[in-house]
């Protein structure tokens, strides 16, 4: 695997020279792409230098061990350092998801369980927004469809990061959250104290950096306008400000009514539509890709039950990775790091195994 490092070192030098060209920074989209690639390659270069340094230190200690026993005593620790540096480099050389550095649009939808599912959708939204805040990311509520008893039938939020490093990207962390989230707890409306099981769906889409990245023929769009409505169907606006856009070739439908302006709702709907079209392209690429490049944890089946939140036991369990902990109260306050790390680690292991089998 390390044979590919030489080419990446050369590319790193070339990208570094490209960043010194003023013409690159005159094009915002190009500058973003180049900076992302530079950040990704820099991690590999630093890891390679650390590994090479550990190899050299070990070789020197072994050479001097015959003359001085003190150097022989250092060999086991230096071997551990070399192995750790080698493993880090090996993981960094796993083919990375090209969308990892992107921001995301997340949609949380009530599922089985009626009002309780809608209430849990609101809890999940708060959880993700708290996690985003802990990462220094910004959130923007794009659309919400409130239920009669509180919570959300459907809510969409954009989450934006600030790092150019793909490993620190929003998509790199939240892409594993898509699927069915199951909650077990006593609903507020339950008078007998019985535990109910409900489900809430989460969809995560990588956001398009530039509108031009996804070409949309306006003739392929069917656009309807209507009056916004609130819980129970009552009208909350006297003008036709809500927008529904249908992308005829794919059948994708996006509705927006969060803003009072029809133009703002249309812009938000197009933003979500582009994200969904990009995700569709990604799924098609994944389906055609080799096992080494296909995510083993983020499956394409969005009906998959990925996690259970058991409130009576304060337990959180991820069914894909086997992760389990009894700190659900902290998780609901945004402490998602260990769960997401388990998904990233499991995906890396699966990719490494696939590469080894090629």
C-alpha positions in Angstrom: 0.0 0.0 0.0 2.9 2.4 0.8 4.0 2.3 -2.8 1.4 5.0 -3.6 2.9 7.4 -1.1 5.6 8.7 -3.5 3.0 9.8 -6.0 1.0 11.5 -3.2 4.1 13.4 -2.0 4.7 14.7 -5.5 1.0 15.7 -5.7 1.3 17.5 -2.4 4.2 19.6 -3.7 2.3 20.4 -6.9 -0.8 21.4 -5.0 1.4 23.6 -2.7 2.7 25.4 -5.7 -0.8 25.7 -7.1 -1.9 27.5 -3.9 0.7 30.2 -4.5 -0.9 31.1 -7.8 -3.2 34.2 -7.3 -5.4 32.9 -10.1 -6.5 30.0 -7.9 -7.8 32.3 -5.2 -9.6 34.4 -7.7 -12.0 31.5 -8.3 -13.7 30.6 -5.0 -14.9 27.2 -6.0 -11.4 26.2 -7.3 -9.7 27.6 -4.2 -12.0 25.5 -2.0 -11.2 22.3 -4.0 -7.5 22.9 -4.0 -7.4 23.8 -0.2 -9.4 20.6 0.6 -7.0 18.4 -1.4 -4.0 20.2 0.2 -5.4 19.5 3.7 -6.0 15.9 2.9 -2.6 15.3 1.4 -0.9 17.2 4.3 -2.2 14.6 6.7 -0.7 11.9 4.6 2.6 13.7 4.3 2.9 14.3 8.0 2.0 10.7 8.8 4.6 9.5 6.2 7.3 11.7 7.7 6.4 10.4 11.2 6.6 6.8 10.0 9.9 7.4 8.2 11.3 9.1 11.3 10.3 6.1 13.5 11.8 3.6 11.0 15.1 5.6 11.0 15.2 5.9 14.8 14.6 2.2 15.2 17.3 1.3 12.7 19.8 3.6 14.4 19.0 2.1 17.9 19.5 -1.4 16.5 22.8 -0.5 15.0 24.1 1.1 18.2 22.7 -1.7 20.5 25.8 -3.8 20.0 28.0 -1.1 21.4 25.7 0.3 24.1 23.1 -1.7 26.0 21.1 1.5 26.7 20.2 1.6 23.0 19.0 -2.1 23.1 16.6 -1.1 25.9 15.0 1.5 23.7 14.3 -0.9 20.8 10.9 -2.3 22.1 9.5 1.2 22.6 10.8 2.4 19.2 9.2 -0.7 17.6 5.8 0.2 19.1 6.2 3.8 17.8 7.0 2.6 14.4 4.0 0.2 14.3 1.7 2.9 15.5 3.0 5.4 12.9 2.7 2.7 10.2 -1.0 1.9 11.2 -1.9 5.6 11.1 -0.4 6.0 7.7 -2.1 2.8 6.5 -5.5 4.2 7.5 -4.9 7.5 5.9 -4.2 5.8 2.6 -7.6 4.2 2.5 -9.5 5.7 -0.5 -11.6 8.5 1.0 -15.2 9.4 0.2 -14.9 12.4 -2.2 -17.7 14.1 -0.4 -16.2 14.0 3.1 -15.4 17.7 3.2 -18.9 18.8 2.2 -21.5 20.3 4.5 -24.8 18.5 4.9 -28.6 18.9 4.7 -30.3 16.6 7.3 -34.0 15.7 7.2 -35.7 14.2 10.3 -39.1 12.6 9.7 -41.6 11.2 12.2 -42.3 7.5 11.6 -44.1 4.8 13.5 -45.5 6.0 16.9 -47.6 9.0 16.0 -47.2 12.0 18.3 -44.3 10.3 20.2 -42.4 9.8 17.0 -42.8 13.5 16.2 -41.6 14.5 19.7 -38.6 12.3 19.3 -37.9 13.9 15.9 -37.6 17.2 17.9 -35.3 15.5 20.4 -33.1 14.3 17.6 -32.9 17.7 16.0 -31.8 19.2 19.3 -29.2 16.4 19.7 -27.7 17.1 16.3 -27.7 20.8 16.8 -26.0 20.4 20.1 -23.4 18.1 18.6 -22.8 20.6 15.7 -22.3 23.4 18.2 -19.7 21.3 20.1 -17.8 20.9 16.8 -17.9 24.6 16.0 -20.3 24.0 13.1 -23.2 26.3 12.2 -26.8 25.2 11.8 -29.6 26.7 9.7 -33.2 25.5 10.0 -34.5 25.3 6.5 -38.0 23.8 6.9 -40.2 22.5 9.6 -43.6 20.9 9.7 -44.9 20.8 13.3 -47.2 18.2 14.7 -50.4 19.0 16.6 -49.0 17.9 20.0 -45.5 19.4 19.5 -42.5 18.0 17.8 -42.0 17.7 14.1 -43.6 15.6 11.4 -40.7 16.7 9.2 -37.8 19.1 9.8 -34.8 19.9 7.7 -31.6 21.6 8.9 -28.4 22.6 7.1 -25.2 22.0 9.0 -22.0 23.8 7.8 -18.4 23.3 8.9 -15.4 25.6 8.6 -12.5 23.2 8.1 -10.9 22.4 4.7 -9.7 19.1 6.0 -12.0 16.3 4.7 -11.4 14.2 7.8 -13.0 17.1 9.8 -15.8 17.5 7.4 -19.5 17.5 8.4 -20.3 14.8 5.9 -17.4 12.7 7.0 -19.0 12.6 10.5 -22.8 12.7 9.9 -23.1 10.5 6.8 -23.5 7.5 9.1 -26.6 8.9 10.7 -29.0 8.1 7.9 -31.5 5.4 8.7 -34.2 4.5 11.2 -33.7 5.6 14.9 -35.8 3.6 17.4 -36.8 5.1 20.7 -38.1 3.1 23.8 -39.6 5.3 26.5 -42.8 6.2 28.4 -44.5 8.9 26.4 -45.7 12.0 28.1 -49.3 11.1 27.1 -49.1 7.6 28.6 -51.1 7.4 31.9 -50.3 3.8 32.7 -46.5 4.2 32.6 -46.0 1.7 29.8 -42.9 1.8 27.6 -43.7 2.5 24.0 -41.5 1.9 21.0 -41.4 4.5 18.2 -39.3 5.1 15.2 -38.0 8.3 13.5 -36.2 8.4 10.1 -33.1 10.5 9.4 -31.9 11.3 5.9 -28.5 13.0 5.4 -27.4 14.6 2.1 -24.0 16.1 1.2 -24.6 19.8 0.2 -23.6 21.1 -3.2 -20.8 23.7 -2.9 -21.7 25.6 -6.0 -25.1 25.6 -7.9 -23.2 25.0 -11.2 -21.9 21.7 -9.8 -25.3 20.1 -10.4 -26.8 21.0 -13.8 -30.6 21.3 -13.6 -32.7 21.9 -16.7 -35.5 24.3 -15.8 -37.7 22.5 -18.2 -37.4 19.4 -15.9 -39.0 21.3 -13.0 -42.6 21.5 -12.1 -43.1 24.4 -9.6 -46.3 24.9 -7.6 -47.0 27.7 -5.1 -49.5 27.5 -2.2 -50.3 29.1 1.1 -48.2 28.0 4.1 -50.0 26.0 6.8 -49.3 25.2 10.4 -50.2 22.4 12.8 -53.7 21.1 12.1 -53.7 22.5 8.6 -54.6 26.1 9.6 -53.3 28.7 7.3 -50.4 30.8 8.6 -49.9 33.1 5.6 -52.3 35.0 3.4 -50.1 34.8 0.3 -48.9 32.0 -1.8 -45.4 32.0 -0.4 -44.9 28.2 0.0 -43.2 26.4 -2.9 -43.2 22.8 -4.1 -40.7 21.8 -6.7 -40.9 18.5 -8.5 -37.9 17.2 -10.5 -39.7 15.3 -13.2 -36.9 13.0 -14.4 -36.2 11.6 -10.9 -39.5 12.2 -9.2 -37.9 14.0 -6.4 -40.2 16.5 -4.6 -39.1 19.3 -2.3 -41.6 21.6 -0.4 -40.6 24.7 1.5 -42.8 27.1 3.5 -40.5 28.2 6.3 -39.9 31.6 5.0 -42.5 34.3 4.3 -41.0 35.1 0.9 -41.8 32.9 -2.1 -38.3 33.7 -3.5 -36.6 32.5 -0.3 -38.6 29.3 -0.2 -37.8 28.6 -3.8 -34.1 29.2 -3.2 -34.2 26.8 -0.1 -36.1 24.2 -2.1 -33.5 24.3 -5.0 -30.7 24.0 -2.4 -32.3 20.8 -1.0 -33.1 19.5 -4.5 -29.4 19.9 -5.6 -28.3 18.1 -2.4 -30.7 15.2 -3.2 -29.6 15.0 -6.8 -25.9 14.9 -5.6 -26.8 12.1 -3.2 -28.5 10.2 -5.9 -25.4 10.5 -8.1 -23.3 9.3 -5.1 -25.5 6.3 -4.6 -25.1 5.4 -8.3 -21.3 5.7 -8.0 -21.4 3.6 -4.9 -23.4 0.9 -6.6 -20.9 0.8 -9.4 -17.8 1.1 -7.2 -15.5 -1.6 -5.9 -16.0 -2.9 -2.4 -13.0 -1.0 -1.3 -14.6 2.3 -2.2 -18.1 1.6 -1.0 -19.1 2.5 2.5 -19.7 -0.6 4.5 -21.6 1.2 7.3 -23.5 3.8 5.4 -25.8 1.5 3.4 -28.1 2.7 0.7 -31.2 1.2 2.5 -32.6 4.1 4.3 -35.2 1.9 6.0 -32.4 0.2 8.0 -32.8 0.4 11.8 -29.4 1.7 12.8 -29.8 2.7 16.5 -31.9 2.2 19.6 -32.4 4.9 22.3 -33.6 3.1 25.5 -34.6 5.8 28.0 -35.6 3.6 31.0 -32.1 2.0 30.9 -30.3 5.2 29.8 -28.9 3.0 27.1 -27.7 3.9 23.5 -26.9 1.0 21.1 -25.7 1.1 17.5 -26.8 -2.0 15.7 -24.2 -1.7 12.9 -21.1 -1.4 15.0 -22.1 -3.1 18.2 -21.4 0.1 20.2 -23.3 0.3 23.5 -23.2 2.7 26.4 -25.3 3.8 29.3 -25.1 7.5 28.9 -28.1 8.2 26.8 -28.8 11.4 28.7 -25.5 12.8 27.6 -25.9 11.6 24.1 -29.2 13.5 23.8 -27.3 16.6 24.9 -25.0 16.2 21.9 -22.3 13.8 23.1 -22.3 11.8 19.9 -18.5 11.7 19.4 -17.9 8.1 20.6 -20.8 6.7 18.6 -19.7 8.4 15.4 -16.1 7.4 16.0 -17.3 3.8 16.2 -19.0 4.1 12.8 -15.9 5.7 11.3 -13.6 3.0 12.7 -15.9 0.1 11.6 -16.0 1.6 8.1 -12.3 1.9 8.0 -11.8 -1.7 9.1 -14.2 -2.9 6.4 -12.4 -0.9 3.7 -9.0 -2.2 4.8 -10.3 -5.8 4.7 -11.7 -5.2 1.2 -8.4 -3.8 0.1 -6.5 -6.7 1.6 -8.8 -9.1 -0.3 -8.3 -7.5 -3.7 
